Amino acid sequence: MKLSLFSSLLCASAVLAASSPHKRNVFHKNRPTVEKRVANQPFQHPELQKRASSFLNDKTKQFAVNGSGIPEVPFDIGESYAGLLPISEDPNESRQLFFWFFPSTQVETPKEVVIWLNGGPGCSSLSGFLTENGPFTWEAGTLAPVQNPYSWTNLTNMIWVEQPVGVGYSQGTPNITNEIELAAEFRGFWKNFISTFELQNWSVYVTGESYAGFYVPYIADGFISANDTEYFNLKGISINDPIIGDDTNQQLVVALPYVEYWQNLINLNETFLNQVREVQDHCNYSSYMDTYFKFPPPQEPFPVLEGPTRRNNYSCDQFDNLYGAILEVNPCFNIYHITETCPHPFGQLGIVNEGDYQPPGAQVYFNRTDVKEALHAPIESNWQQCTDVNVFGNGTDGGSDTSPGPAIDGTLQRVIEFTNNTIIGSGDLDFLLSTNGTLFAIQNMTWNGLQGLQKYPNTTLYAPYHPEYNGGALAGSGAQGVWSSERGLTFYTAHLAGHELPGYTPGAAYRMLEILLGRIDNFSNTASFTTQSGNYTGNSTIYKK
């Protein structure tokens, strides 16, 4: 079961009801400090400074975006550049990738740039921009965009790239069949970008989520193989909720244990659960997990477990078995964030799956003509969150990415060993690519002399306490998950996040970026965010009567 079909442990504590702080008015003196909004006055985060432009020149002026002219956005988003650049230096090259580049709001420009990629395959990175880590966000079910206090541009220079060819505003006909070809095209685009904005020798970090679990390691490996630090000076990568290995191990084997753990929330009947438990045993998933899902794992490659596509027995497709049953119980079940119930909120990115709600007259934000004009995007383009064009298999129907996966063919291992700065995150409320599924893929990898993680991640992940200035964009603080780090690879979870981790838990993702960039040493550090003035401690004590 390929992820393209969806184009688009935990610890719980109980508190006795008699002593629960979650009562009416209990927190009336302890709520986070939230800036009071004034009607008709644009919000400006008080701790962020806008510096003078340093990127505007004769080569970049054609890409300059009017920060005060973004449709529906009632504030100045600052300096940014958007448009199309070709995937090679050939003057006749017609295939182009779309980008939106934001210089950091740091007073002194750090000589580094972070790339963000969404997955799919075929989904636009502007979806991450609008709902996760961009300077403004417009979340599903809300009436207007808000400034994002946790924008990654606060920390560094950011670029969101729509790739491969065929995605979003990008131009041309797809003609790739694997990730090696994808990485080569991206290198061509990246060299043009570096030359245009004169960023030679700057440090580069590649980040993303979901199917970018393929994109990011292969692109990073392509940067490494170029052996050219003037244009491809790779310093680290980060991927959230990624597909990196065999989909049988990463999805099918772990699906039932995940559902059983969350049964009080998912609410399947016991008769059905007993049936799928029999399937779990019949397909050898139970014994396989008992044997190989260990910390440390057996120090040998795991044998290939035949999934339904290999044995032509789709009764073993435990993911679809469970997903179908869950939708009967909760028709609005969200595989990306399992706490969601009906109704589906409408989002400005448009519908991805048939049956998603779209109100009459609703427009997809990035398909609006005024938005295209503001971003120098092709007016005639039909922007979709996830394209209906096949971006692999030479663009033909039925074609697919033939790459085995970065955790299988040694790509991810090479990147870890080269950078010793690789971070993999997982939202614990993500059913599509669950925490233990990702860990299972990691346990079958060997890097820096050993196979897998030697201990299950169990160190508390801490997000700093901080004042909240914008009621439309909030982030939790305190204990937010767990983490571990071994031999150049850091793995972490965010307990309340789903598939799109920076959107659900922006504080944890912000801290991750600080670690990736070397601003903070690890997730146990209790220091304030590096962009946070003062030493805010917040309401970090347990409630007392």
Helices and strands as residue ranges (DSSP letters): G 3-6, G 17-19, G 61-63, E 64-65, E 80-86, E 96-102, E 112-117, H 126-128, I 129-133, E 136-137, E 146-147, G 152-154, E 157-162, H 179-197, E 203-209, H 212-226, E 233-240, H 247-247, I 248-252, H 253-261, H 263-266, H 270-282, H 285-292, H 308-311, G 314-316, H 318-329, G 365-367, H 369-374, G 393-395, H 411-419, E 422-427, H 435-443, E 446-447, E 450-451, E 459-463, E 478-486, E 489-494, H 501-504, H 506-516
